[in-house]
Amino acid sequence: MQLAVTDLFKAKWTADIHREWIDALLRNEPHRERAALERTRDLMDRATRDCLVTGNEALVSVITLPDPDGRHVLAAAIVGRCDAILTQNLKDFSPEALAPFGIETQHPDDFLRNQLSLAPGLVCSALRRVRATEPA
């Protein structure tokens, strides 16, 4: 998020993507409170310019992916005019399925390395801000 607010790139997501990460986090870390995660979602939406993609629902049914549950993500990337989908789940977004749309997948670690090579000062400043806000 610290990088997203720098405008180094345009972060995009949908309400469905928010629901997915919130539900996954609650499954993996049941001690968390949904209300706090929803507050985080709202803060993300307010802090990041033009981040919320809408109108992607009609595309979902015509997209083919190895895992049909990822179709809404590709549909959002198409409507949001994204160059890449950031995910740790690279196997469900095959290059063959994404190529017709000019979209690629990137692992978040690779994305951060790429951003660091493009704008080392901005990335290092963002990382310092993250480190400064981490609890001891």
N, C-alpha and C positions, 0 to 999 in steps of 0.2 A: 504494500500500500504506500509506503514511503516513496517508492519509485513512481508509482502511478500518478501521484499528485505533482510530479515534476514535469509532466507532459513530454517526457522522453519517448513515451509510447502512449497509445490510446488503449486503456484497459476497458474491456467490454464484458458484460455478463447479463443474465436475465433473472427474473424472479424464480424460475425453475432451478437455475444453477445455484442461486442462494439457498433454496430449499434443500438441494442435494448436499451442499457442504455442511449446512446446519444439522441435518438429519444424520449424516455420517459422523460428525463430531460428537453428537449426543450418543450415538451407538458406541463409539470408541472411548468416549470419556463421559460416562453417565452422570458424573458429579457436576457437570456444567449445567447452567440454567439456560433454558430456551430464551427467556426474556433478555438475558445479557447478550446472547448471540444475535438475537433480532435487533438489538440496539447497535451492535457492531455492524450488521448489515445496513442499517439505516445511515450510520455514520459513513460507511464506505460509499454509499450512493450519493450522499451529500458532498463528500470530499473529492470525488472523482468526476470530472466534467464529462458529460455525454456518455456515461458508462452503461446505462440501462438500455438494453436492446429489447424492442417489442416488435410484434408483427411477424415473428418467425414461425408461429404455430402451424401455418398452412403448409410449410415446406416439410415438416417432420415426417409425414406419411409417405413422401416420395423419395426419401433418402434411404440409401442402403449402406449399412455399416456392419462389421463383424458382430458388434453388440448393439442391438436396436435401441437400448437405453441411452446410447450416446447421440442418437439422431438429433435431439433437441439442441445439443451443443453445436453440432455442425450447422444446423439451421440458423442458430444465433450468429455464428461466425460469418455465414453467408450474408445475412441481412445486415449485420454490423460492419461488413466490409473489412473483415479481419484478415491479416496475412498469416496468422498462426494461431493454433490452439495450444495453450500451455497445459500439459497434463503429465502425470506420472504414468498414466495408463496408455502408453503409446500403442500397444497391440490392438486396441479397439478402434483406433483411428488410422487405418492403413493409408499409406501414401497413394495407392491406386484410387481409393475412394475420395480422397481430398484433392487430388491433382486437377480434376476438371474445374474446380472452383478456385484454383490458385492459392490454396491454403495448405500449410504444412503443420506438423505437430512439432513441439519442442518440449523437452523435459525442462522443468523449472530451473534446474541447475545449469543447463546449457543456455537457457534464456538469460540468466543472471550473468554468466560468463560473457555472453555476447554484448549485453548492456554495458558491462565493465569495460570491454574493449572499445565501445563506441563513446562512452562518456565517463571515464574513470573518476573524475572529480565529483560529478553528480551522484554516482553510485556509492562512492566512499562516504559522501556526506549523508546519504540516506541510510547507509549501514550504521554510521555513528549515531544517528537519531534513534534507530531501532535499539541499539545497544544501550543508549542512555535511558530508555524507558523500560528496559527489562527489570523485573524485580531481582533483588540481590539474592 
